[in-house]
Amino acid sequence: MHLAYPAVLSALLFCTGLYGVLARRNAILVLMSVELMLNAVNLNLVAFDVWLSKAAQETLHSGQALTLFTIAIAAAEIGIGLAIVLAVHRNRGTADIDKLRDTAEGHEHDGPSSDGSDSDAPATSATGTAAEKAEATA
């Protein structure tokens, strides 16, 4: 088998995973796309290891050993990633990455409220009394 076949398949898998990371909004689909990218790298590692072992007399199979480490790291990454996604989903009620990024930046609402004021800011004026300011901060 030529080296071009697994290399082209690996490139297609990696591009599909890259598209999934860039285009998807659901965190679980992004994690699945990252796994697809890691599998494309694993396919490349094994294909080049087999190709290089035909040329060399002593075969170390370092590409296959590195693939096993990549699989172990990918399994740990997906376990931790799913745990984080589930914890965020329980707290926030969504796994949408755009909404999670907005809440991390402090923009918990989609737009200004109907009266034009910021809903997070206290509704006191600069000339309010000290009691009004204390009540607004409490």
Helices and strands as residue ranges (DSSP letters): H 4-23, H 27-55, H 62-92, H 97-104, H 130-137
